[in-house]
Amino acid sequence: MEEALHYSEERYRTILETIHEAYFEVDLAGNFTFCNDSMSRLTGHSKEELLGMNHKQFTNKETAKEVFQAFNEVYNTGKPSKVFDWQIIRKNGIEGYIETSVTLKKRFIR
């Protein structure tokens, strides 16, 4: 059972690291806890820089409010968000838009 779980986790990580789509996970405060290489390339920040950063650190105040509202709605309802545009500011200062969807990741504790 433990070997199957390890294989499943390794497979999951491999998929996330090799897809071209940016993928990230945040905690309840909006701090990055995981991101793939595509997210790093998209933002211009290294993965090490992104981990612990808050989503507010690379967007404007208005967009940060919209992103918080989307995250908060998913948290409160448990239902995934529809795709929405998120204006980001890359590390080099260039602004752009990304399409984002949000899903609540539940952790089951035995």
The first five atom37 places (N, CA, C, CB, O) and aatype in JSON, in Angstrom:
{
  "aatype": [12, 6, 6, 0, 10, 8, 18, 15, 6, 6, 1, 18, 1, 16, 9, 10, 6, 16, 9, 8, 6, 0, 18, 13, 6, 19, 3, 10, 0, 7, 2, 13, 16, 13, 4, 2, 3, 15, 12, 15, 1, 10, 16, 7, 8, 15, 11, 6, 6, 10, 10, 7, 12, 2, 8, 11, 5, 13, 16, 2, 11, 6, 16, 0, 11, 6, 19, 13, 5, 0, 13, 2, 6, 19, 18, 2, 16, 7, 11, 14, 15, 11, 19, 13, 3, 17, 5, 9, 9, 1, 11, 2, 7, 9, 6, 7, 18, 9, 6, 16, 15, 19, 16, 10, 11, 11, 1, 13, 9, 1],
  "atom_mask": [
    [1, 1, 1, 1, 1],
    [1, 1, 1, 1, 1],
    [1, 1, 1, 1, 1],
    [1, 1, 1, 1, 1],
    [1, 1, 1, 1, 1],
    [1, 1, 1, 1, 1],
    [1, 1, 1, 1, 1],
    [1, 1, 1, 1, 1],
    [1, 1, 1, 1, 1],
    [1, 1, 1, 1, 1],
    [1, 1, 1, 1, 1],
    [1, 1, 1, 1, 1],
    [1, 1, 1, 1, 1],
    [1, 1, 1, 1, 1],
    [1, 1, 1, 1, 1],
    [1, 1, 1, 1, 1],
    [1, 1, 1, 1, 1],
    [1, 1, 1, 1, 1],
    [1, 1, 1, 1, 1],
    [1, 1, 1, 1, 1],
    [1, 1, 1, 1, 1],
    [1, 1, 1, 1, 1],
    [1, 1, 1, 1, 1],
    [1, 1, 1, 1, 1],
    [1, 1, 1, 1, 1],
    [1, 1, 1, 1, 1],
    [1, 1, 1, 1, 1],
    [1, 1, 1, 1, 1],
    [1, 1, 1, 1, 1],
    [1, 1, 1, 0, 1],
    [1, 1, 1, 1, 1],
    [1, 1, 1, 1, 1],
    [1, 1, 1, 1, 1],
    [1, 1, 1, 1, 1],
    [1, 1, 1, 1, 1],
    [1, 1, 1, 1, 1],
    [1, 1, 1, 1, 1],
    [1, 1, 1, 1, 1],
    [1, 1, 1, 1, 1],
    [1, 1, 1, 1, 1],
    [1, 1, 1, 1, 1],
    [1, 1, 1, 1, 1],
    [1, 1, 1, 1, 1],
    [1, 1, 1, 0, 1],
    [1, 1, 1, 1, 1],
    [1, 1, 1, 1, 1],
    [1, 1, 1, 1, 1],
    [1, 1, 1, 1, 1],
    [1, 1, 1, 1, 1],
    [1, 1, 1, 1, 1],
    [1, 1, 1, 1, 1],
    [1, 1, 1, 0, 1],
    [1, 1, 1, 1, 1],
    [1, 1, 1, 1, 1],
    [1, 1, 1, 1, 1],
    [1, 1, 1, 1, 1],
    [1, 1, 1, 1, 1],
    [1, 1, 1, 1, 1],
    [1, 1, 1, 1, 1],
    [1, 1, 1, 1, 1],
    [1, 1, 1, 1, 1],
    [1, 1, 1, 1, 1],
    [1, 1, 1, 1, 1],
    [1, 1, 1, 1, 1],
    [1, 1, 1, 1, 1],
    [1, 1, 1, 1, 1],
    [1, 1, 1, 1, 1],
    [1, 1, 1, 1, 1],
    [1, 1, 1, 1, 1],
    [1, 1, 1, 1, 1],
    [1, 1, 1, 1, 1],
    [1, 1, 1, 1, 1],
    [1, 1, 1, 1, 1],
    [1, 1, 1, 1, 1],
    [1, 1, 1, 1, 1],
    [1, 1, 1, 1, 1],
    [1, 1, 1, 1, 1],
    [1, 1, 1, 0, 1],
    [1, 1, 1, 1, 1],
    [1, 1, 1, 1, 1],
    [1, 1, 1, 1, 1],
    [1, 1, 1, 1, 1],
    [1, 1, 1, 1, 1],
    [1, 1, 1, 1, 1],
    [1, 1, 1, 1, 1],
    [1, 1, 1, 1, 1],
    [1, 1, 1, 1, 1],
    [1, 1, 1, 1, 1],
    [1, 1, 1, 1, 1],
    [1, 1, 1, 1, 1],
    [1, 1, 1, 1, 1],
    [1, 1, 1, 1, 1],
    [1, 1, 1, 0, 1],
    [1, 1, 1, 1, 1],
    [1, 1, 1, 1, 1],
    [1, 1, 1, 0, 1],
    [1, 1, 1, 1, 1],
    [1, 1, 1, 1, 1],
    [1, 1, 1, 1, 1],
    [1, 1, 1, 1, 1],
    [1, 1, 1, 1, 1],
    [1, 1, 1, 1, 1],
    [1, 1, 1, 1, 1],
    [1, 1, 1, 1, 1],
    [1, 1, 1, 1, 1],
    [1, 1, 1, 1, 1],
    [1, 1, 1, 1, 1],
    [1, 1, 1, 1, 1],
    [1, 1, 1, 1, 1],
    [1, 1, 1, 1, 1]
  ],
  "atom_positions": [
    [[0.82, -1.19, 0.0], [0.0, 0.0, 0.0], [0.87, 1.26, 0.0], [-0.94, -0.01, 1.21], [0.62, 2.21, -0.74]],
    [[1.9, 1.25, 0.85], [2.8, 2.41, 0.94], [3.54, 2.63, -0.38], [3.81, 2.22, 2.08], [3.74, 3.77, -0.8]],
    [[3.96, 1.54, -1.03], [4.65, 1.63, -2.31], [3.73, 2.21, -3.38], [5.17, 0.25, -2.75], [4.16, 3.01, -4.21]],
    [[2.47, 1.8, -3.37], [1.49, 2.32, -4.34], [1.27, 3.81, -4.12], [0.14, 1.56, -4.22], [1.16, 4.57, -5.09]],
    [[1.21, 4.24, -2.87], [1.05, 5.65, -2.55], [2.25, 6.46, -3.03], [0.85, 5.84, -1.04], [2.08, 7.53, -3.61]],
    [[3.44, 5.96, -2.79], [4.67, 6.62, -3.24], [4.67, 6.75, -4.76], [5.91, 5.85, -2.75], [5.0, 7.81, -5.29]],
    [[4.32, 5.68, -5.46], [4.26, 5.7, -6.93], [3.26, 6.74, -7.4], [3.89, 4.31, -7.48], [3.53, 7.49, -8.34]],
    [[2.1, 6.79, -6.77], [1.06, 7.74, -7.15], [1.53, 9.18, -6.95], [-0.21, 7.49, -6.34], [1.3, 10.04, -7.81]],
    [[2.17, 9.45, -5.82], [2.69, 10.79, -5.55], [3.77, 11.19, -6.55], [3.24, 10.86, -4.12], [3.8, 12.32, -7.02]],
    [[4.66, 10.25, -6.86], [5.72, 10.53, -7.82], [5.15, 10.8, -9.21], [6.71, 9.34, -7.88], [5.62, 11.69, -9.91]],
    [[4.16, 10.06, -9.58], [3.5, 10.25, -10.88], [2.84, 11.63, -10.95], [2.45, 9.14, -11.12], [2.95, 12.33, -11.95]],
    [[2.15, 11.99, -9.88], [1.49, 13.29, -9.78], [2.5, 14.43, -9.93], [0.75, 13.42, -8.42], [2.27, 15.36, -10.7]],
    [[3.6, 14.35, -9.23], [4.64, 15.39, -9.3], [5.27, 15.46, -10.7], [5.74, 15.12, -8.25], [5.53, 16.54, -11.21]],
    [[5.51, 14.31, -11.3], [6.09, 14.28, -12.64], [5.17, 14.97, -13.64], [6.36, 12.83, -13.08], [5.63, 15.75, -14.47]],
    [[3.9, 14.68, -13.57], [2.93, 15.31, -14.47], [2.94, 16.82, -14.28], [1.51, 14.75, -14.24], [3.01, 17.56, -15.26]],
    [[2.88, 17.28, -13.05], [2.84, 18.71, -12.78], [4.11, 19.42, -13.21], [2.59, 18.96, -11.31], [4.06, 20.57, -13.64]],
    [[5.24, 18.75, -13.09], [6.51, 19.37, -13.46], [6.74, 19.42, -14.97], [7.65, 18.64, -12.8], [7.52, 20.24, -15.45]],
    [[6.07, 18.56, -15.71], [6.33, 18.5, -17.15], [5.26, 19.15, -18.01], [6.49, 17.08, -17.55], [5.47, 19.32, -19.21]],
    [[4.12, 19.51, -17.45], [3.09, 20.15, -18.27], [3.52, 21.57, -18.61], [1.73, 20.16, -17.54], [4.29, 22.2, -17.88]],
    [[3.02, 22.07, -19.72], [3.35, 23.42, -20.15], [2.47, 24.47, -19.46], [3.22, 23.54, -21.66], [2.79, 25.66, -19.49]],
    [[1.4, 24.04, -18.86], [0.52, 24.95, -18.14], [1.12, 25.28, -16.78], [-0.9, 24.34, -17.98], [1.7, 24.42, -16.12]],
    [[0.99, 26.52, -16.38], [1.46, 26.9, -15.05], [0.52, 26.3, -14.01], [1.53, 28.46, -14.91], [-0.7, 26.32, -14.17]],
    [[1.09, 25.78, -12.95], [0.33, 25.19, -11.86], [0.93, 25.68, -10.55], [0.34, 23.62, -11.94], [2.15, 25.73, -10.38]],
    [[0.05, 26.03, -9.63], [0.53, 26.45, -8.32], [-0.49, 26.09, -7.26], [0.83, 27.95, -8.3], [-1.67, 25.89, -7.55]],
    [[-0.02, 26.03, -6.04], [-0.87, 25.83, -4.87], [-0.56, 26.93, -3.88], [-0.66, 24.41, -4.23], [0.6, 27.34, -3.72]],
    [[-1.6, 27.42, -3.21], [-1.43, 28.45, -2.2], [-2.09, 28.0, -0.9], [-2.02, 29.81, -2.67], [-2.98, 27.16, -0.9]],
    [[-1.62, 28.58, 0.21], [-2.28, 28.32, 1.48], [-3.45, 29.29, 1.63], [-1.28, 28.47, 2.67], [-3.75, 30.04, 0.71]],
    [[-4.11, 29.27, 2.77], [-5.3, 30.1, 2.96], [-5.01, 31.6, 2.93], [-5.94, 29.76, 4.27], [-5.92, 32.4, 2.71]],
    [[-3.76, 31.98, 3.15], [-3.39, 33.4, 3.1], [-2.98, 33.84, 1.7], [-2.26, 33.68, 4.08], [-2.71, 35.02, 1.47]],
    [[-2.93, 32.89, 0.75], [-2.53, 33.24, -0.61], [-1.04, 33.13, -0.86], [0.0, 0.0, 0.0], [-0.54, 33.63, -1.87]],
    [[-0.31, 32.47, 0.05], [1.13, 32.28, -0.1], [1.39, 31.0, -0.89], [1.83, 32.21, 1.28], [0.77, 29.97, -0.64]],
    [[2.3, 31.06, -1.84], [2.62, 29.91, -2.66], [3.28, 28.82, -1.81], [3.53, 30.31, -3.84], [4.24, 29.08, -1.08]],
    [[2.75, 27.61, -1.92], [3.32, 26.46, -1.23], [3.9, 25.46, -2.22], [2.27, 25.78, -0.35], [4.69, 24.59, -1.84]],
    [[3.53, 25.59, -3.49], [4.04, 24.73, -4.55], [3.82, 25.43, -5.88], [3.35, 23.34, -4.53], [2.81, 26.11, -6.07]],
    [[4.76, 25.27, -6.79], [4.57, 25.75, -8.16], [5.45, 24.92, -9.08], [4.9, 27.27, -8.28], [6.45, 24.34, -8.66]],
    [[5.05, 24.86, -10.33], [5.87, 24.12, -11.29], [6.77, 25.07, -12.07], [4.97, 23.31, -12.26], [6.69, 26.29, -11.92]],
    [[7.62, 24.5, -12.9], [8.56, 25.31, -13.68], [7.85, 26.28, -14.61], [9.49, 24.42, -14.48], [8.34, 27.38, -14.86]],
    [[6.7, 25.88, -15.14], [5.95, 26.76, -16.04], [5.49, 28.02, -15.32], [4.73, 26.02, -16.63], [5.48, 29.1, -15.91]],
    [[5.12, 27.91, -14.06], [4.72, 29.09, -13.29], [5.92, 30.0, -13.08], [4.12, 28.68, -11.92], [5.8, 31.23, -13.12]],
    [[7.06, 29.41, -12.87], [8.29, 30.18, -12.71], [8.6, 30.96, -13.99], [9.47, 29.25, -12.35], [8.89, 32.15, -13.94]],
    [[8.53, 30.29, -15.12], [8.79, 30.96, -16.4], [7.76, 32.06, -16.67], [8.78, 29.95, -17.56], [8.11, 33.12, -17.19]],
    [[6.52, 31.83, -16.33], [5.46, 32.79, -16.56], [5.66, 34.08, -15.77], [4.12, 32.17, -16.22], [5.45, 35.17, -16.29]],
    [[6.07, 33.95, -14.51], [6.2, 35.12, -13.65], [7.59, 35.74, -13.7], [5.88, 34.74, -12.23], [7.77, 36.9, -13.33]],
    [[8.57, 34.97, -14.16], [9.95, 35.46, -14.16], [10.65, 35.27, -12.83], [0.0, 0.0, 0.0], [11.82, 35.62, -12.7]],
    [[9.97, 34.72, -11.85], [10.55, 34.44, -10.54], [10.98, 32.97, -10.5], [9.54, 34.75, -9.38], [10.32, 32.11, -11.08]],
    [[12.07, 32.7, -9.83], [12.48, 31.31, -9.64], [11.45, 30.62, -8.74], [13.92, 31.21, -9.03], [10.69, 31.27, -8.02]],
    [[11.46, 29.29, -8.8], [10.55, 28.55, -7.92], [10.86, 28.87, -6.46], [10.66, 27.03, -8.17], [9.95, 28.99, -5.64]],
    [[12.13, 29.0, -6.14], [12.52, 29.31, -4.76], [11.98, 30.67, -4.32], [14.05, 29.28, -4.63], [11.56, 30.83, -3.17]],
    [[11.99, 31.64, -5.24], [11.44, 32.97, -4.92], [9.93, 32.9, -4.73], [11.8, 33.98, -6.02], [9.38, 33.54, -3.83]],
    [[9.26, 32.14, -5.59], [7.81, 32.06, -5.53], [7.31, 31.4, -4.24], [7.28, 31.29, -6.72], [6.3, 31.83, -3.68]],
    [[8.02, 30.37, -3.78], [7.57, 29.68, -2.57], [7.61, 30.65, -1.39], [8.45, 28.44, -2.28], [8.67, 31.19, -1.06]],
    [[6.49, 30.85, -0.79], [6.38, 31.79, 0.32], [5.91, 33.17, -0.1], [0.0, 0.0, 0.0], [5.44, 33.94, 0.73]],
    [[6.03, 33.49, -1.41], [5.51, 34.77, -1.89], [3.99, 34.74, -1.83], [6.0, 35.08, -3.34], [3.38, 33.68, -1.9]],
    [[3.39, 35.89, -1.7], [1.95, 36.01, -1.73], [1.53, 36.45, -3.13], [1.45, 37.01, -0.66], [2.24, 37.2, -3.8]],
    [[0.36, 36.0, -3.56], [-0.12, 36.36, -4.9], [-0.22, 37.87, -5.08], [-1.48, 35.72, -5.17], [-0.14, 38.35, -6.21]],
    [[-0.39, 38.61, -4.01], [-0.5, 40.08, -4.09], [0.81, 40.74, -4.51], [-0.94, 40.64, -2.74], [0.81, 41.89, -4.93]],
    [[1.9, 40.01, -4.41], [3.21, 40.59, -4.69], [3.5, 40.74, -6.18], [4.28, 39.76, -4.07], [4.48, 41.39, -6.55]],
    [[2.68, 40.17, -7.03], [2.92, 40.37, -8.47], [1.64, 40.69, -9.22], [3.57, 39.15, -9.06], [1.4, 40.18, -10.32]],
    [[0.84, 41.56, -8.6], [-0.35, 42.06, -9.27], [-0.7, 43.41, -8.66], [-1.54, 41.06, -9.13], [-0.12, 43.81, -7.64]],
    [[-1.63, 44.12, -9.27], [-2.04, 45.4, -8.71], [-3.13, 45.19, -7.65], [-2.54, 46.35, -9.82], [-3.66, 44.09, -7.51]],
    [[-3.46, 46.25, -6.92], [-4.4, 46.12, -5.8], [-5.78, 45.68, -6.24], [-4.5, 47.44, -5.06], [-6.41, 44.86, -5.58]],
    [[-6.27, 46.22, -7.36], [-7.6, 45.86, -7.85], [-7.67, 44.38, -8.21], [-7.97, 46.73, -9.06], [-8.61, 43.68, -7.85]],
    [[-6.66, 43.92, -8.94], [-6.64, 42.5, -9.32], [-6.48, 41.61, -8.1], [-5.5, 42.23, -10.33], [-7.09, 40.55, -8.03]],
    [[-5.68, 42.04, -7.14], [-5.5, 41.26, -5.9], [-6.83, 41.06, -5.2], [-4.5, 41.96, -4.96], [-7.09, 39.99, -4.65]],
    [[-7.69, 42.08, -5.2], [-9.02, 41.95, -4.6], [-9.86, 40.93, -5.35], [-9.74, 43.31, -4.58], [-10.55, 40.11, -4.74]],
    [[-9.8, 40.97, -6.69], [-10.57, 40.04, -7.51], [-10.09, 38.6, -7.3], [-10.45, 40.42, -9.0], [-10.9, 37.68, -7.21]],
    [[-8.79, 38.43, -7.23], [-8.23, 37.09, -7.02], [-8.64, 36.58, -5.64], [-6.69, 37.12, -7.15], [-9.02, 35.42, -5.5]],
    [[-8.57, 37.44, -4.62], [-8.99, 37.04, -3.27], [-10.45, 36.62, -3.28], [-8.78, 38.19, -2.27], [-10.81, 35.6, -2.68]],
    [[-11.3, 37.38, -3.95], [-12.72, 37.05, -4.01], [-12.94, 35.69, -4.66], [-13.5, 38.13, -4.77], [-13.75, 34.89, -4.18]],
    [[-12.22, 35.42, -5.75], [-12.35, 34.13, -6.43], [-11.9, 32.99, -5.51], [-11.53, 34.11, -7.73], [-12.58, 31.98, -5.39]],
    [[-10.74, 33.17, -4.87], [-10.23, 32.14, -3.96], [-11.2, 31.94, -2.79], [-8.82, 32.53, -3.43], [-11.49, 30.8, -2.4]],
    [[-11.7, 33.03, -2.24], [-12.59, 32.97, -1.08], [-13.9, 32.26, -1.43], [-12.88, 34.39, -0.57], [-14.4, 31.47, -0.63]],
    [[-14.43, 32.52, -2.6], [-15.67, 31.86, -3.01], [-15.47, 30.36, -3.15], [-16.17, 32.44, -4.35], [-16.32, 29.57, -2.71]],
    [[-14.36, 29.96, -3.73], [-14.07, 28.53, -3.86], [-13.91, 27.9, -2.48], [-12.78, 28.3, -4.71], [-14.41, 26.81, -2.23]],
    [[-13.21, 28.59, -1.59], [-13.02, 28.07, -0.24], [-14.36, 27.9, 0.48], [-12.1, 29.0, 0.57], [-14.61, 26.88, 1.12]],
    [[-15.23, 28.91, 0.37], [-16.51, 28.89, 1.09], [-17.52, 27.91, 0.5], [-17.11, 30.26, 1.12], [-18.33, 27.34, 1.23]],
    [[-17.49, 27.72, -0.81], [-18.48, 26.86, -1.45], [-17.96, 25.45, -1.73], [-18.95, 27.48, -2.73], [-18.74, 24.5, -1.82]],
    [[-16.64, 25.32, -1.86], [-16.06, 24.04, -2.24], [-16.18, 23.75, -3.72], [0.0, 0.0, 0.0], [-15.74, 22.69, -4.18]],
    [[-16.77, 24.67, -4.47], [-16.95, 24.48, -5.91], [-15.84, 25.18, -6.69], [-18.34, 25.0, -6.36], [-15.48, 26.31, -6.35]],
    [[-15.3, 24.53, -7.73], [-14.25, 25.15, -8.54], [-14.75, 26.45, -9.18], [-13.77, 24.18, -9.62], [-15.94, 26.61, -9.45]],
    [[-13.82, 27.36, -9.42], [-14.18, 28.63, -10.07], [-14.27, 28.43, -11.57], [-13.16, 29.73, -9.73], [-13.76, 27.45, -12.12]],
    [[-14.93, 29.36, -12.2], [-14.87, 29.44, -13.65], [-13.54, 30.11, -13.98], [-16.11, 30.24, -14.25], [-12.93, 30.75, -13.13]],
    [[-13.1, 29.96, -15.21], [-11.85, 30.59, -15.63], [-12.0, 32.11, -15.59], [-11.44, 30.12, -17.07], [-13.01, 32.65, -16.03]],
    [[-11.0, 32.78, -15.04], [-11.01, 34.24, -15.01], [-9.63, 34.76, -15.38], [-11.44, 34.76, -13.61], [-8.63, 34.06, -15.21]],
    [[-9.59, 35.98, -15.89], [-8.32, 36.62, -16.24], [-7.7, 37.25, -15.01], [-8.53, 37.67, -17.35], [-8.39, 37.86, -14.2]],
    [[-6.41, 37.1, -14.9], [-5.66, 37.62, -13.76], [-4.5, 38.41, -14.32], [-5.17, 36.47, -12.8], [-3.63, 37.86, -14.99]],
    [[-4.48, 39.71, -14.05], [-3.37, 40.55, -14.52], [-2.19, 40.36, -13.58], [-3.79, 42.05, -14.6], [-2.31, 40.55, -12.37]],
    [[-1.05, 39.99, -14.15], [0.15, 39.81, -13.34], [1.21, 40.82, -13.77], [0.69, 38.36, -13.46], [1.17, 41.36, -14.88]],
    [[2.12, 41.05, -12.88], [3.29, 41.88, -13.18], [4.51, 40.97, -12.99], [3.37, 43.17, -12.24], [4.83, 40.56, -11.88]],
    [[5.16, 40.68, -14.11], [6.33, 39.8, -14.08], [7.47, 40.45, -13.3], [6.79, 39.46, -15.51], [7.44, 41.66, -13.04]],
    [[8.43, 39.68, -12.94], [9.58, 40.18, -12.17], [10.27, 41.33, -12.88], [10.58, 39.05, -11.92], [10.78, 42.24, -12.23]],
    [[10.28, 41.31, -14.23], [10.93, 42.38, -14.99], [10.04, 43.61, -15.19], [11.36, 41.84, -16.34], [10.42, 44.54, -15.89]],
    [[8.85, 43.61, -14.58], [7.95, 44.76, -14.63], [6.94, 44.73, -15.76], [0.0, 0.0, 0.0], [6.05, 45.58, -15.81]],
    [[7.06, 43.78, -16.67], [6.11, 43.68, -17.79], [4.79, 43.1, -17.29], [6.69, 42.81, -18.94], [4.77, 42.09, -16.58]],
    [[3.7, 43.75, -17.66], [2.38, 43.3, -17.26], [1.79, 42.38, -18.32], [1.44, 44.5, -17.02], [2.08, 42.51, -19.51]],
    [[0.99, 41.46, -17.88], [0.32, 40.54, -18.8], [-0.87, 39.91, -18.11], [0.0, 0.0, 0.0], [-1.13, 40.16, -16.93]],
    [[-1.59, 39.09, -18.84], [-2.76, 38.42, -18.29], [-2.59, 36.92, -18.38], [-4.04, 38.86, -19.04], [-2.0, 36.4, -19.33]],
    [[-3.1, 36.23, -17.38], [-3.15, 34.78, -17.4], [-4.59, 34.37, -17.15], [-2.19, 34.16, -16.34], [-5.34, 35.05, -16.45]],
    [[-4.98, 33.25, -17.72], [-6.28, 32.67, -17.42], [-6.08, 31.71, -16.25], [-6.91, 31.93, -18.67], [-5.17, 30.88, -16.26]],
    [[-6.93, 31.85, -15.26], [-6.77, 31.07, -14.04], [-8.08, 30.4, -13.66], [-6.28, 31.95, -12.89], [-9.15, 30.97, -13.85]],
    [[-7.98, 29.22, -13.15], [-9.12, 28.57, -12.52], [-8.65, 28.1, -11.15], [-9.68, 27.36, -13.39], [-7.47, 27.83, -10.94]],
    [[-9.57, 28.01, -10.22], [-9.23, 27.69, -8.84], [-10.04, 26.48, -8.4], [-9.48, 28.9, -7.9], [-11.25, 26.39, -8.63]],
    [[-9.35, 25.55, -7.75], [-9.99, 24.36, -7.19], [-9.5, 24.19, -5.77], [-9.71, 23.09, -8.05], [-8.31, 24.37, -5.49]],
    [[-10.39, 23.83, -4.89], [-10.02, 23.59, -3.5], [-9.38, 22.21, -3.38], [-11.25, 23.72, -2.56], [-9.97, 21.21, -3.79]],
    [[-8.2, 22.17, -2.84], [-7.51, 20.9, -2.62], [-7.72, 20.52, -1.16], [-5.97, 21.0, -2.97], [-7.27, 21.22, -0.25]],
    [[-8.41, 19.42, -0.97], [-8.68, 18.98, 0.39], [-7.66, 17.96, 0.82], [-10.1, 18.41, 0.51], [-7.29, 17.07, 0.06]],
    [[-7.22, 18.09, 2.03], [-6.26, 17.14, 2.6], [-6.99, 16.31, 3.64], [-5.03, 17.87, 3.23], [-7.58, 16.83, 4.59]],
    [[-6.92, 15.02, 3.44], [-7.57, 14.11, 4.36], [-6.53, 13.6, 5.35], [-8.24, 12.94, 3.6], [-5.46, 13.11, 4.96]],
    [[-6.84, 13.72, 6.6], [-5.94, 13.27, 7.67], [-6.55, 12.04, 8.32], [-5.69, 14.41, 8.74], [-7.73, 12.02, 8.67]],
    [[-5.74, 11.05, 8.47], [-6.24, 9.81, 9.08], [-6.19, 9.89, 10.57], [-5.46, 8.6, 8.61], [-6.57, 8.94, 11.26]]
  ]
}
